[in-house]
Amino acid sequence: QVQLVESGGGLVPAEGSLRLSCAASGRTFTTYRMGWFRQAPGKEREFVGHIWWSSGQTFYGDPVKGRFRISRDNAKNTVYLQMNSLKPEDTAVYYCASQTIVGSTWNNWGQGTQVTVAS
């Protein structure tokens, strides 16, 4: 079992910045990648980006490229989402996820943290 706990959400003005954290605990030694998703009211869940745990290589969804950055701290089993130049359309619940089973998809999810960008 893996537990993921997000933190760092809140209210921020447009063009502001915010950093989310996601701390993993439990059976984390088989983590292949960790990622971030978001879901705005009335919309489907959207991929934000992910990081491969061993290499640190990152991949981002088009809406956030150049504005968001994912990093990790292996020792703390924590992944971060640095969000810059925030826009009102970035308002959503942000979820952390991890893949710990080879050949699987995202099999662990956090409870989510609200990010609201005021216009």
N, C-alpha and C positions, 0 to 999 in steps of 0.2 A: 504494500500500500504506500502511496505517495500523497502527501498533503501539500497543497499550494496555498499560500496566503498572500494576497495582494495588499498593498498599502500605498499611500501617497496621493490618492485622488482628492479632488476638491474643486473649488470655484476659482477660475482664473480669467483675467480679461483677455480679449482678443490680442494676438501678437505676443502674449506672455508665454512662459515656460512652466513645465511641471515635470517632475520625475516620479515615475511609478517604480515600485519594487515588488518582487515576487520571491518569497522565501520558500524553498522546498525542504521537506523533511520526510523521513521514512526511508523507503527503499530507493534512494536517489542514485546509487552507484551504477545503475544501468541507464542513466539519462542519455538519450541520443541528441535531443534538441529540446529547446524551450521556446515558447512563442507567445505572442500577444494577439488577441482578437478584440473586437469591440462590437457592441450592438446598440444602435440608437433606437429610440421609441418608434415602433411601427416598421422597423427595417430588419432585414436579415443580418445575422452575424457576419462580420467582415474581418478578413485576415489583415493584420497590421504588419507583422513581421516575425521572423524567428532567427534563432542563433543555434548553430551546431555546437554542442557542448565541448567536444574535443578540439575542434579546429578554431572555433570562434568566428567562423564565417557567418555572415548575416545575409538576410534576404528580406526585402520590404515590398509591401503592396504599393501600387502606384499612387494612391492618394496621400501617402505619407513620405514618399521618397524625398530625401534632401532636407526634411524637417525633423524626422524622428530618428533616433539612434538606439539600438539595442546593445547592451553590454552584459557581461557576466562576471561574477566573482566565484570561482570554483570552490575556494576554501569555505565560503559561506553558503554555497548552494543557492545563490541568489542571482536573479536576472533583473536587469533594470531597463526601463523604457524612458529615455530622455525625449521629451516632446517640446519642440521649439516652434516659434511662429504659429501658435495655435489659432485655429479658426473656429467660429461657432459651429461649423459642420463637423468638428472633431468631438462635439459633445456626445457622450455615449457611456455605457458601462463597459469598462475595460477588463478583460479576462486574461489571466495567465493560463498557459497550458503546457504540458510536457509530453514527450513521447519516451516511454521507457521500455517498450516492447519492440524488438526488431521486426521490421516488416509491417508494423501497425501504423495507425495514424495517431492523432492526439488522444491519449488514453487517460490523462489526468487533467483536471480542471480546478481552478480556484473559484471562489465565490463571487468575484468581481468587485470592482471599485468604480465609483461614479466620478466622471470627469465632466465638468460643465464649463464651457467657454462662453463668457458674456460678450455680447456684441457692443 
